């Protein structure tokens, strides 16, 4: 695919025709370019699409409303590479994501390419083409695009549909297509992109050491800051710096005048936000004890951490046998949860793991037998310099 086959969309009539074309298509390749430095959520600068007969570049800076495009993408299968960052922009800006997606990075992981293979490396492996990545840090807000920028934009989508077909065939041949499609389906769930926001306050400095009451204050101030940042389309730290938010949670000032104790909270911010901050603190102080946020879970402790690590060894060997990345098979957080809760029957154990069906079918039985004492871990092949983990009676 060359720049000669690119259609440029920069006006509503062309966008409407494109949306009709997307709705008629079985698969559409997608990539985006965005800037993240000075806005609440990433700002779309370019949307690249590819069909079997050419590429389309959509200019978000020239179009007043991109929602029809996002809704049209919901009527086809969207093919992309490492799609979560692109889809999060749609979730943040439009509160919708395409429900049916195929992520070539995820698909490749099920075929032994590792969890984080780049688009350039996968294109080289499957299409035997080397992509020029000279425009990775390009300023995508400038117009018109240079020839090198156009080449870069096209390269990012030109090979996605051919790779989709090859990856699908390979996955089907090894019996893993259902696994990959199940994993890709999670990318089309809008809730995936909201979950982090619910406990965003726990990422603030010092949160792990705070009391439940302080966490309640922290949560209220983070919500206030987030609302302000969203309304003004600014990064939250531009509204109130992280360390100031944490300081407010621990100091819990009672009057606007008390905010002067915080040296990085300037007079302008105190005037515009001071009253709202005090109101947020009052709300948190009024919460009954049973409504306060729970403190973050403490580290497991040595013995239970060792138990989680031992389960990780078994999972690692299962992943090796199936040529899957260990982190794709079972996240460490799931093993930590089992080690913390120590479920006493198989049903509770499976609930604690919180794994999808295909994952549970691979690891559920061997892990439960290990925890139940029915088998033990042994190392075979070490003298031959080919060590393998085995579960033996």
C-alpha positions in Angstrom: 0.0 0.0 0.0 1.4 3.4 -1.0 0.6 7.0 -0.3 -1.0 7.1 -3.8 -3.9 5.0 -2.4 -4.6 7.2 0.6 -7.9 9.0 1.0 -7.8 12.1 3.2 -10.9 12.9 5.2 -11.1 16.5 6.5 -14.7 17.5 6.0 -18.1 16.1 7.2 -19.4 14.9 3.8 -16.3 12.7 3.3 -16.6 11.4 6.9 -20.3 10.4 6.3 -19.3 8.5 3.2 -16.4 6.8 5.1 -18.8 5.8 7.9 -21.1 4.1 5.4 -18.1 2.3 3.9 -17.0 1.1 7.4 -20.5 -0.2 8.2 -20.4 -2.3 5.0 -16.9 -3.8 5.7 -16.3 -7.0 7.6 -12.9 -5.8 8.9 -11.3 -2.4 9.2 -7.7 -1.8 10.3 -7.2 1.0 12.9 -4.4 3.1 14.4 -4.3 6.5 15.9 -1.8 9.2 16.7 -2.4 11.3 19.7 -0.7 13.8 22.1 -0.9 13.4 25.9 1.1 16.2 27.3 -1.3 19.0 28.1 -4.8 17.6 28.1 -7.0 15.7 30.5 -7.1 12.7 28.2 -5.1 12.1 25.1 -6.1 14.3 22.2 -6.6 12.6 18.9 -4.4 14.1 16.1 -4.8 11.5 13.4 -7.0 8.4 12.8 -5.7 5.9 10.3 -7.9 3.2 8.7 -7.1 0.6 6.1 -9.3 -1.5 3.9 -8.1 -4.2 1.6 -7.9 -1.7 -1.3 -6.3 1.3 0.4 -5.8 3.5 3.4 -7.8 6.4 4.8 -6.5 9.2 7.0 -9.0 11.1 9.1 -8.1 14.6 10.4 -9.7 15.1 13.8 -8.5 18.7 13.9 -10.5 19.5 10.9 -13.7 17.7 11.9 -16.1 19.1 14.5 -17.6 15.7 15.5 -15.9 12.3 15.3 -18.7 10.4 17.1 -20.2 9.1 13.8 -16.8 7.5 13.0 -16.6 5.8 16.4 -20.1 4.5 16.1 -19.5 3.2 12.6 -16.5 1.3 13.9 -18.9 -0.5 16.3 -20.5 -2.1 13.3 -17.4 -4.0 12.1 -14.5 -5.9 13.4 -11.7 -3.5 14.2 -8.2 -4.8 13.7 -5.2 -3.1 15.4 -2.0 -3.7 17.2 -1.8 -2.9 21.0 -5.3 -1.4 20.7 -6.0 -0.6 24.3 -4.4 2.8 24.2 -6.4 3.7 21.1 -9.6 2.4 22.5 -9.1 4.2 25.8 -9.1 7.5 23.9 -12.5 6.5 22.4 -13.8 5.6 25.9 -12.6 8.8 27.5 -13.7 11.1 24.7 -16.9 9.4 23.5 -17.8 6.9 26.3 -18.0 4.1 23.7 -15.6 1.6 22.2 -16.0 -0.9 19.3 -17.3 -4.1 20.8 -15.6 -6.5 18.3 -11.9 -6.1 18.0 -8.9 -8.2 17.0 -5.6 -7.2 18.4 -2.6 -8.6 16.5 -0.3 -8.2 19.5 -2.6 -10.4 21.6 -3.0 -12.9 18.8 0.8 -13.1 18.4 1.2 -13.8 22.1 -0.8 -17.0 21.7 1.6 -18.1 19.0 4.7 -17.8 21.0 5.8 -14.3 20.0 5.8 -12.9 23.6 3.5 -10.4 25.2 4.9 -7.2 23.9 6.0 -7.7 20.3 6.1 -4.4 18.5 4.2 -3.8 15.3 7.5 -3.4 13.4 8.8 -6.7 14.6 5.6 -8.6 13.9 5.4 -7.1 10.4 8.9 -8.2 9.8 8.1 -11.7 11.0 4.9 -12.2 9.1 5.1 -9.9 6.1 8.9 -9.8 5.7 8.7 -6.0 5.5 10.9 -3.6 7.5 9.0 -0.5 8.6 10.7 2.8 8.9 9.9 4.2 12.3 11.6 7.6 11.9 8.4 9.6 12.7 7.7 8.1 16.1 8.1 11.4 17.9 6.6 13.5 15.1 4.4 16.5 16.0 1.1 15.3 14.6 -0.6 18.6 15.2 1.1 20.2 12.2 -0.5 20.4 8.8 0.0 19.5 6.0 1.7 16.2 6.6 5.1 15.6 5.1 5.6 12.7 2.7 7.6 10.9 5.4 4.7 11.4 7.9 2.3 10.0 5.4 4.4 7.0 4.8 4.6 6.4 8.5 0.8 6.7 8.9 0.1 4.3 6.2 2.7 1.8 7.4 1.0 1.6 10.8 -2.2 0.2 9.2 -1.2 -1.2 5.8 -0.2 -4.7 7.1 -2.9 -5.2 9.8 -5.5 -6.9 7.7 -3.1 -9.4 6.0 -1.6 -10.2 9.4 -5.1 -10.7 10.8 -5.7 -13.4 8.2 -2.4 -15.1 8.8 -2.7 -15.0 12.6 -6.2 -16.3 12.4 -5.2 -19.2 10.3 -2.3 -20.1 12.5 -4.3 -19.8 15.7 -7.0 -22.1 14.2 -4.4 -24.7 13.2 -3.1 -24.9 16.8 -6.5 -24.8 18.4 -6.1 -21.4 20.1 -8.3 -19.1 18.0 -11.1 -19.2 20.6 -8.6 -18.3 23.4 -7.3 -15.3 21.4 -10.8 -14.1 20.5 -11.9 -14.4 24.1 -8.9 -12.3 25.2 -9.5 -9.7 22.4 -13.2 -9.5 23.4 -12.2 -7.9 26.7 -10.8 -4.9 24.8 -14.3 -4.2 23.5 -15.8 -3.8 27.0 -16.2 -0.2 28.0 -15.9 -1.1 31.7 -12.2 -2.1 31.1 -11.3 1.6 30.6 -13.2 2.9 33.7 -12.0 0.5 36.3 -8.7 2.3 37.1 -10.5 5.5 37.9 -12.5 4.0 40.8 -9.4 3.6 42.9 -7.2 6.3 41.3 -6.6 7.9 44.7 -4.5 4.9 45.8 -1.9 5.9 43.2 -1.2 9.1 45.0 2.1 9.5 47.1 1.7 8.2 50.6 -1.7 6.6 50.1 -0.5 3.2 51.3 0.4 4.7 54.7 -2.9 6.6 55.3 -5.6 5.8 57.7 -9.1 5.0 56.4 -10.3 8.5 57.2 -7.4 10.1 55.4 -8.1 7.8 52.4 -11.7 9.1 52.4 -10.4 12.7 52.3 -7.9 11.7 49.6 -10.7 10.1 47.5 -13.0 13.2 47.7 -10.2 15.6 46.7 -9.1 13.3 43.9 -12.7 13.3 42.6 -12.9 17.1 42.9 -9.6 17.5 41.0 -10.6 15.0 38.3 -13.9 16.8 37.7 -12.1 20.1 37.4 -9.5 18.6 35.1 -12.1 17.0 32.9 -14.1 20.2 32.6 -11.0 22.3 31.7 -9.4 19.5 29.6 -6.1 19.8 31.6 -4.0 17.1 33.2 -5.1 16.6 36.8 -1.7 17.6 38.2 -2.1 21.0 36.5 -5.2 21.6 38.8 -3.6 20.4 42.1 -0.2 18.8 42.2 -0.1 15.2 43.5 1.9 16.0 46.6 -0.5 18.8 47.5 -3.5 16.4 47.2 -1.7 14.0 49.6 -0.9 16.9 51.9 -4.5 17.9 52.1 -5.5 14.4 53.0 -3.2 14.2 55.9 -3.6 17.8 57.2 -7.4 17.8 56.7 -7.7 21.7 56.9 -10.9 23.0 58.3 -10.9 26.6 56.8 -9.8 28.0 53.5 -7.2 30.1 55.4 -5.6 26.8 56.5 -4.7 26.0 52.9 -1.8 28.5 53.2 0.1 25.8 55.0 0.7 24.1 51.7 3.6 25.8 49.9 2.9 24.4 46.4 -0.7 25.5 46.5 -0.7 29.0 45.1 -3.0 31.9 45.9 -4.9 31.6 42.6 -5.7 28.0 43.2 -6.8 28.7 46.8 -9.2 31.4 45.6 -10.7 29.2 42.8 -10.8 25.9 44.6 -10.4 26.6 48.3 -14.1 26.5 49.2 -14.7 23.3 47.2 -11.7 21.6 48.8 -13.0 22.4 52.3 -16.5 21.1 51.3 -14.9 17.9 50.0 -13.0 17.4 53.3 -16.2 18.0 55.3 -18.0 15.3 53.2 -15.2 12.9 54.0 -15.2 13.7 57.7 -18.9 13.1 57.9 -18.8 9.6 56.5 -19.6 6.9 59.0 -16.9 4.3 59.9 -18.5 1.5 57.9 -18.5 3.7 54.7 -14.8 4.6 54.8 -12.5 3.2 52.1 -10.7 0.0 53.0 -6.9 0.4 53.4 -4.8 -1.2 50.6 -3.9 -4.7 51.3 -0.5 -5.1 53.0 2.3 -7.2 51.4 1.7 -11.0 51.8 4.5 -11.7 54.3 7.3 -14.1 53.7 5.6 -17.4 53.9 2.6 -16.5 51.8 4.8 -14.7 49.3 6.8 -17.9 49.0 3.6 -19.8 48.4 2.6 -17.3 45.6 6.1 -17.6 44.1 5.9 -21.5 44.2 2.6 -21.3 42.3 4.3 -18.9 39.9 7.0 -21.5 39.2 4.3 -24.1 38.3 2.5 -21.6 36.1 5.8 -20.7 34.4 6.4 -24.3 33.5 2.9 -24.7 32.2 3.4 -21.5 30.1 6.7 -22.9 28.8 5.1 -26.2 27.8 2.4 -24.3 25.8 4.7 -21.6 24.5 2.7 -18.9 26.1 3.9 -15.8 28.1 3.5 -16.5 31.8 1.9 -13.1 32.4 -0.7 -13.9 29.8 -1.6 -17.2 31.4 -2.0 -16.1 35.0 -1.3 -12.6 36.4 0.8 -12.5 39.6 -2.1 -10.6 41.3 -4.3 -13.8 41.0 -1.6 -15.9 42.7 -1.2 -13.3 45.4 -5.0 -13.4 46.0 -5.0 -17.1 46.5 -2.0 -16.9 48.8 -3.7 -14.2 50.9 -7.2 -15.9 51.0 -6.1 -19.5 51.3 -9.4 -20.9 49.8 -10.3 -24.2 51.4 -12.2 -25.9 48.5 -11.9 -26.1 44.7 -14.8 -23.8 44.0 -13.4 -21.0 46.3 -10.0 -21.5 44.8 -11.3 -21.0 41.3 -13.2 -17.9 42.3 -10.1 -16.5 43.9 -8.1 -17.0 40.7 -10.7 -15.1 38.7 -9.5 -16.6 35.5 -11.3 -17.0 32.2 -12.3 -20.5 31.1 -9.3 -21.2 28.8 -6.8 -20.2 31.5 -8.5 -22.2 34.2 -8.5 -25.2 32.0 -4.7 -25.1 31.8 -3.7 -24.2 35.4 -6.7 -25.0 37.6 -6.0 -28.7 38.2 -2.2 -28.7 38.6 -2.3 -25.7 41.0 -5.1 -27.1 43.1 -3.4 -30.5 43.4 -0.2 -28.6 44.5 -2.0 -26.7 47.1 -3.9 -29.7 48.3 -0.6 -31.6 48.8 -1.5 -34.3 46.3 1.7 -33.5 44.3 5.0 -31.8 44.9 7.4 -29.8 42.8 10.5 -31.5 41.5 13.3 -30.5 39.2 14.3 -32.9 36.5 17.1 -32.7 34.0 19.4 -30.4 35.9 22.6 -32.7 35.5 21.9 -32.7 31.8 21.7 -28.9 31.8 18.1 -29.0 30.7 16.1 -28.3 33.9 12.3 -28.7 33.9 9.8 -28.4 36.7 7.6 -31.4 37.3 4.7 -32.1 39.5 5.1 -35.6 41.1 2.9 -37.6 43.5 
